[in-house]
Amino acid sequence: MNLELLQSFGQSYPEEYDGSLDSVSVAGTASFNRRGSLLAVGCNDGRIVIWDFLTRGIAKIISAHVHPVTSVSWSRNGRKLLSGSNDWNVSVWDVLSGECDQKYRFQSPVTKVQFHPRNNNIILVCPMKHSPVLVKLDGQHFSLPNGGECSMHKPVCKQAPNQGDD
């Protein structure tokens, strides 16, 4: 085999450096929207910073949680953002207003959240100490893989009054 050819694919770094985003906090997780124009960054201080990736500027800062954000996920249409945190909460955010649409509290820290790829009303939540949970945003929830009811609290809020203390 040609050793030079194999070595060129073995690089563990990019060939070109495009730049960096100025940090407002320590990033823990990040996710691009479907078009790649916005980047949601979940931070260790509980905030979510949404960057306009085209201008490299901050589009919005959401004071989302009181503990580190562990996971963020965009809805298919890009209008909603889902966040999970070590504070045991999962929140659905309206991206334009920055307001909390819905909040769910689990019985352990949340390690991963994900919107369903085709249905914005279904989310997957992976709590640290329990089975993954499929949640329909109308209030139904099912523990995976057996499909039985799980012990998740009812939604904490439909409309969050102030996000400063959450």
C-alpha positions in Angstrom: 0.0 0.0 0.0 1.0 3.6 -0.5 2.1 4.9 2.9 1.8 8.6 1.8 -1.8 8.1 0.7 -2.7 6.4 4.1 -1.0 9.1 6.1 -2.9 11.9 4.4 -6.2 10.5 5.6 -4.9 10.0 9.1 -4.9 13.7 10.1 -6.7 14.4 13.3 -6.9 18.1 12.7 -8.4 20.3 10.0 -6.2 21.5 7.2 -7.7 25.0 7.4 -8.6 27.1 10.5 -11.6 29.3 9.9 -11.7 31.1 13.2 -13.4 30.9 16.6 -16.4 32.3 18.4 -15.8 34.5 21.4 -16.9 32.6 24.4 -19.3 34.1 26.9 -19.2 31.0 29.1 -17.8 27.4 29.1 -19.5 25.4 26.4 -20.8 22.0 27.3 -22.9 21.0 24.2 -23.7 22.5 20.9 -26.1 21.9 17.9 -26.6 23.5 14.5 -30.1 24.2 13.2 -31.2 22.3 10.1 -29.8 25.0 7.7 -26.5 25.5 9.5 -27.1 29.2 10.0 -27.6 29.1 13.8 -25.6 27.4 16.5 -27.1 26.7 19.9 -24.5 26.3 22.7 -25.4 25.0 26.1 -23.2 26.4 28.7 -21.9 25.3 32.1 -23.6 28.3 33.8 -27.1 27.2 32.6 -27.4 29.6 29.7 -28.0 28.8 26.1 -26.2 31.1 23.7 -27.5 31.2 20.1 -24.9 32.3 17.6 -25.7 33.5 14.1 -23.1 31.4 12.4 -23.0 33.5 9.3 -22.1 36.8 11.0 -20.3 35.1 14.0 -22.4 37.2 16.4 -24.6 36.4 19.3 -28.3 36.3 18.2 -29.8 35.5 21.6 -28.9 34.5 25.2 -31.4 32.4 27.1 -31.1 32.0 30.9 -32.3 28.5 30.7 -31.3 26.4 33.7 -29.6 26.7 37.1 -27.1 23.9 36.5 -25.0 23.1 33.4 -26.9 22.5 30.1 -26.1 18.9 29.0 -28.0 18.8 25.7 -29.7 21.0 23.1 -31.8 20.0 20.1 -33.5 22.1 17.3 -37.0 21.4 16.1 -37.2 20.5 12.4 -38.6 24.0 11.5 -36.0 25.8 13.7 -38.6 27.7 15.8 -38.2 25.7 18.9 -35.1 24.6 21.0 -35.1 21.8 23.4 -32.7 21.8 26.4 -31.8 19.3 29.1 -29.8 20.0 32.2 -28.2 18.6 35.3 -31.0 20.4 37.2 -33.3 17.5 36.2 -35.3 19.8 33.9 -36.1 19.6 30.2 -37.4 22.8 28.6 -38.9 23.7 25.2 -38.0 27.2 24.2 -39.4 29.6 21.6 -36.3 30.7 19.7 -37.6 34.1 18.6 -39.0 35.3 22.0 -36.6 33.3 24.2 -39.6 32.2 26.4 -40.2 28.8 27.9 -43.1 27.1 26.2 -43.0 23.9 28.4 -40.9 22.5 31.1 -40.7 18.9 32.4 -39.0 17.7 35.6 -37.5 14.3 35.8 -36.2 12.2 38.7 -32.5 12.5 37.8 -30.2 14.7 35.8 -30.9 14.7 32.0 -28.0 13.6 29.8 -29.5 13.9 26.3 -32.6 15.4 24.6 -33.7 15.2 21.0 -36.6 16.4 19.0 -38.3 13.8 16.8 -36.9 14.3 13.2 -40.3 14.7 11.6 -42.8 15.5 14.5 -42.1 18.7 16.5 -44.5 17.4 19.2 -42.5 14.4 20.2 -39.2 14.5 22.1 -36.8 11.9 23.5 -35.3 12.4 26.9 -32.5 10.4 28.4 -32.3 10.8 32.2 -29.1 9.6 33.9 -30.6 7.0 36.2 -33.7 5.8 34.2 -34.7 4.4 30.8 -35.1 6.9 27.9 -38.6 8.5 27.8 -40.6 9.5 24.7 -42.7 12.6 25.6 -45.5 13.9 23.5 -45.8 17.6 24.2 -49.5 17.2 24.9 -48.5 15.5 28.2 -48.3 11.8 27.3 -45.0 10.0 28.1 -43.7 6.5 27.6 -40.6 4.8 29.0 -38.5 2.9 26.5 -38.0 0.2 25.5 -41.1 -1.5 27.0 -43.6 1.3 26.2 -45.1 1.4 29.8 -45.8 4.5 31.8 -42.9 6.0 33.5 -42.6 8.0 36.7 -42.1 11.5 35.3 -43.8 14.5 37.0 -46.4 16.4 35.1 -45.3 19.6 33.3 -44.0 22.2 35.7 -45.2 25.0 33.6 -47.0 25.6 30.3 -46.0 29.3 30.3 -42.9 30.2 32.3 -43.5 33.6 34.0 -39.8 34.6 34.5 -36.7 32.7 33.3 -34.3 34.4 35.7 -34.7 31.8 38.4 -34.9 28.8 36.2 
